[in-house]
Amino acid sequence: MEESLRVTFLPLGVSAAVEPGAPLLEAAQRAGVGLAADCGGSGSCGRCRVRAEAGAALSPPTLVEEQVLPPGELAAGVRLACQARVLGALTVTVPGESAVPSQRLQLSGEAGRGGFDPPTAICHPALPEASEPAPLAAWERLAAGLGALGLAEPEPPRLCLLRALGGLVRPAAGRITAGLRGDSVCWALPHGRRVLGLAVDLGSTKVAASLTDMQSGQILAEGGMMNAQIAYGEDVMSRIAASMEKESARAELGRAAVSVVNRLAAELCAAASGGQEADEALSPEQITECVIVGNTVMHHLLLGLDVAQLGLAPFAPVVREALDCTAGELGLALNPNAGVHFPPNLSGFIGSDHLAMLLASGALDGEGTTVAIDIGTNSEISLIAGGAVTTCSASSGPAFEGAHIACGMRAADGAIERVRIRAGRITWRTVGGGPAVGFCGSGLLDAVAELKREGIINRHGAFDSTCPLVRRGGNGPEVVVCPAAETRFGKDLALSRKDIGRIQLAKAAIRCGLELLSREAGVDLATVGRFIVAGAFGTYLDLESAQAIGMFPTLPFERFRQVGNAAAMGARQLLVSGRLRQTARELGRRMRHCELTSRPDFQAEFIKALWL
Amino acid sequence: MEESLRVTFLPLGVSAAVEPGAPLLEAAQRAGVGLAADCGGSGSCGRCRVRAEAGAALSPPTLVEEQVLPPGELAAGVRLACQARVLGALTVTVPGESAVPSQRLQLSGEAGRGGFDPPTAICHPALPEASEPAPLAAWERLAAGLGALGLAEPEPPRLCLLRALGGLVRPAAGRITAGLRGDSVCWALPHGRRVLGLAVDLGSTKVAASLTDMQSGQILAEGGMMNAQIAYGEDVMSRIAASMEKESARAELGRAAVSVVNRLAAELCAAASGGQEADEALSPEQITECVIVGNTVMHHLLLGLDVAQLGLAPFAPVVREALDCTAGELGLALNPNAGVHFPPNLSGFIGSDHLAMLLASGALDGEGTTVAIDIGTNSEISLIAGGAVTTCSASSGPAFEGAHIACGMRAADGAIERVRIRAGRITWRTVGGGPAVGFCGSGLLDAVAELKREGIINRHGAFDSTCPLVRRGGNGPEVVVCPAAETRFGKDLALSRKDIGRIQLAKAAIRCGLELLSREAGVDLATVGRFIVAGAFGTYLDLESAQAIGMFPTLPFERFRQVGNAAAMGARQLLVSGRLRQTARELGRRMRHCELTSRPDFQAEFIKALWL
C-alpha cells in the first residue's frame, strides 16, 4: 500500500504525513515546525540539522551532507532536513538551534509561554569559618553567607534542609550552592554542582519526563516509561477499586507511581551524562525542582491522598488547588529538598494535565472561540470563549486505546493505524510497516469511517449483510480488514458489530461533550476558530475520518491543530516559570466545570451522537 | 543505721529527708511542697491527701484517716499527709487539689510558668455536604467550615494534613476536630476525640515523658524508660564516635531515640486509658502536640542531623534555634501531623534540657544572683546576675553515674547511697534497703567526704596507710566500705585511690566551672543567693558532703534548692504554653556561652579544684 508516511518531530511532539521520498523539510513545514533554512533548501547553510535514531527510514546521506556535517555528527544521526528523504514513518529530534527564532525557545525548552523565570533563585553563599570559642551553628553560617550577598535573614529552617546542610558544611570556610524562594532556603548542594529540574507527565498508561538545566533552561534529556500501576488495572477506575478493596493497595499504587518517576529521573540523568567524566556524571540528587502533571487519580495516588471519594458520586477530590511539596515527603529519590510542584486540578475527572495542555497549546491565547480536547479513557474538553473557560470530562472509554475491541491493541509495532477502502478493496498501514497484529485507535476510526462511507454499515453501525465484504463470524456479521496470511500471528483481523458499537460509544461521548459544552457556554460549534487536539491518539487520528463518523464537528481542516503531548510540554514550561505557575493557579480558579451527566439533555444528546 | 529517710514528691520531683516516724506533711514542708492543711495537721480537714504506691513504707492508716477517707480511696493508696508517718524512703504523688493555690497549677500540670496558653487552638468546624454537580474538595469543605466559625481562609494545606483529611471526611455533612496555629490548619481528628500532648525529656541514659490533656491541661500519665541508644555507648561522645564509624549507625541511633519516644507514648496512652471502655481508650494518634528537650547530641540524633561536627573542635551544632517539625517528618508514631517543638540549644554541649530546667526551676525569676546546675556526664551550669545569663558546660565525666568506678553502679536497687564513718565504724544505706551491690553517685560523694573528714585520705586524695581501715588491695591501698558478707554477691565493696581520683576529677570539673563562670560574669560566688541543683543525682546528693569535698562553695544550706527533674517539668510547661516557647527562644538568644577550656586560667583553676 503506497501512502503518506508520518514524521513526528520532538520535542514538540507534532507530526505530519508526506509522500514517500519527500524531504524531511517538507514534513517539518507541514507539521508547522519552523526549521531554519536560510539557503532555501540547497544544503549550503547547514542550519536545518535534525537528529534521527539509528536505522531511521531515511535516504542515505547525500554528498552535500557529507561536506557540510562533520563525520562525528553524521555518525551520531544528525542529518540536514533539506537533504534527507523520508522512506518510512519515523521520529526526529529538532535541536533548538535549528529552529526559527519564534520556535526556538519552545523547542529547546529554554522558555515556554511563561518564559524562563524559575521560581527558585540559585546562589553561591560563602560560609564563614566555625571558629572557637563560640562556634556558629551550620545554619547560622549559611545565614551569614546569605547576608554577605545582601540577602535577607532567612526564614526558620526546615528539618530536611538542616539534614542536608549538616553533611555539607565543614568547619573551614567555603562556598555551597543554595536555592532560595523568597526568604526561604529550599535546598543546598556542594558548590558548583549543576542544578537540574524534572518535568513529569504522569499518565495512567505512560509516564513522560524531561530533564532541564535550571541555570540555562536547556533540556538535557527526555524519555518515557509505562506506568507500573498498570498491574493494578488499565484505567483509573479499576485502580481506585483496587485501592478500596485492600488497605495496602493504595500505598502500593502510590509507591508504583513514585518508582516510575524515580526510574525515569535516574535514566534521564544517565542519558544526559553520556560521554562525561565520572565526576561530572549527573545524579538525581542534583534535581532540586520538579513539576508533576497528571489526572486527578494519578495525582492523589502519588501524593498518598485518599482516592475512595474519587470512585463514588459526587467524585470529590481531597484538594484542587496547587500544592508544593518536597521530594522527601513524597519518597521521590531526587534531592530530598527538591521542591515538587503540583499544578491545580479542576475536579475528580479533570486533572492538572489538562490545565498544562491548555497553557502549552496556546488554547487560552487570541480572541476567537477555541476548543481544546485531550482524548483518552476520559476525554477532557475545554471551550474558551469571551474570556470564559468551560470544561467537561467525557467518559469515552478505552476503545481508542484498543481495549475491549476483539482485535484491538495499543499504538505499538504492528498496529493497523490507517485503513482505506477503495473499489471494494481494503488497504491498511501498520505502525513500523511490518505484518499486522491488531488495530490501534486511529486505524479503528478510519475503518469505521470507511465502512460507513462505502455503505457497508449504516448510520446505526449495523452491517449491510448483502455486501460481499461482510461475512458471518462467530459473533455475528463482521468484516475482515486484514486476512490471516498478512498478519504476524496468522489470524484474520476482523471488526464485528460489537467492535463498531464500542467505537460508536467512544465517539458519542466526545461529540455529546462538545455539543453540551457549547450549549452550556452559549456558543455555536460552527463558530469555533481553533480546534486543538492533544495527546498521542489525537495527534495520529485522521481528521477526515473523525469528522466522517461525527466525532468532531465539520469545520475546515485548517482550524484544527494536532499538538502532540502538550501536557508534557506544559509541565516543562511550568518547571522553569514561576509566572506560569501563577497563571495556572488563576486558571484553576477561573475554569468552570460542567458536569455533563447532571444536565437534563444529556441522554437525548448522547443517543443522537451515537449515529455515524 | 538509723538516719534520715528521703521522701520524693511527684510530679514536682522534689524531695526532702526526715527522721523515721516523722509525718509526711513535715517532709512536704521541708521539700517546699505547699500542701493544703487548713486544720493545722489534726486530720479534720482531709485536704492534705497524697497517693502512695502499694507497700510504701508508711505507718498503717490511723482512725482519723479511716473516718475521713472513703474506703475505696484508702485501698487505692490515698493517705493524709498529716497522719501517715514515714517508715522508709518513699515516693508519693500530690494531686493538684491537695496543693496550696500557688502550687496547684504547677503540680497538676494545668499550667506552668508560661500559664496554660497552648500554641494550637482546638476547634470543631462543621463541614458542608460535598454536593453535586460541582462537589467541593475535602480541603474546601474544611475551609468553609472554618469560615462559618468566623476564622480566616486557611493557608495552603500541607501534604500530610491532606493525607489525614482524605480519610476523615465523608461526602455527608459532619463535624471534625481540628488544630489551628495562626491561619494554618495543623491537624485533624475525628470529631470529639480527646486531644493529647506529650512532653519528653530525652536524656542520654533515661527518657522521661508525660501525657497531657490539651484541652484541660491535666496531666494524665507519666513514665520513664532507659534510652535504647545505650547499646551504642553510655555517653554522647561514644555515640558520636559510633555514628562516625559506620554510615548506618547514625540512622540507627536516630531510630533508637524515635522508638523510645514511641514506646513511651504508647505506654502512657495505655496507662491513661486504664478502666475506660475500649472505644474511649486513648491512642498515640490523638497526640497532636509534642515538646522534646534534651542535650544537643540527643537533639541532633533524633532529628537525623549530622553529629560529626559535635565530636570535633570547635563542636559546632547544625542549628541552635528552636525548631518546629511534624511527627511524620521524624517518624514518630503520634498523629502524623502532630507539631513537635524543639526548644533552642545554646551550643554543642548545652542543650534545650538546660534551658527547660532554667525556665521550670524559677532560676530566671527574682533579683539576686542565682546559680543553676544540672549534674551529669556533662554538667551544665548557668549563672544569672543582673539580667545576664552566662552558661558553661563542665565535663564532669560519668563517675557520679557509677561508671569507671571499680564497684560503681547506677542509683538502682542495692546501690549504696549514703555512707557515714563514726568512731572508726563505717555505716551505709542502700537504695531499697536490701544487701549492697555497689556505690551510686551520692554514696561515692559521701564516702569521699567522710574519708576526708576522718583524715583517712588527705586533701590530694591519698590514703593514710597507717589508718586501720586502709588495707592493701590488688590496686594499692583501699578502704572496704561494705564487707562481702553484707553484699548481695559476696564480694567486698571497696574504694581505691583510683576510684577517689575519679571522683576528684568529676567534682573538680564542676567546681572549676563554677569558679570560672563567676569570674567571667564578674560575680563573687559567696554572693550567690540561690543555688539550684537539678537532676536525679543533684536531688539525692548530700549537700554537706558536696561542700565538704569542695564540689559546691560553702554557702548556707537554705540557699540551696534541689529541684529534681526540672528539665522534664520545663518540657511539660512548654507543651502547654506558646508564651513560654517564646520566652525560651528569647532566652536562647540572650544566654552567653562561656567556653571554659579556652580561658587561659582553666588549667590552674582545675588543678586547684582537685583538692579535697
Interface residues (C-beta under 8 A of the other chain):
Chain A: A130 S131 E132 P133 A134 P135 L136 A137 A138 W139 E140 P156 P157 L159 C160 L162 R163 L165 G166 G167 V169 P171 H300 L303 G304 L305 D306 V307 A308 Q309 L312 A313 P314 F315 A316 P317 V318 V319 R320 E321 A322 L323 D324 C325 E329 L330 S347 G348 H593 E595 S598
Chain B: A130 S131 E132 P133 A134 P135 L136 A137 A138 W139 E140 P156 P157 L159 C160 L162 R163 L165 G166 G167 V169 P171 H300 L303 G304 L305 D306 V307 A308 Q309 L312 A313 P314 F315 A316 P317 V318 V319 R320 E321 L323 D324 C325 E329 L330 S347 G348 H593 E595 S598
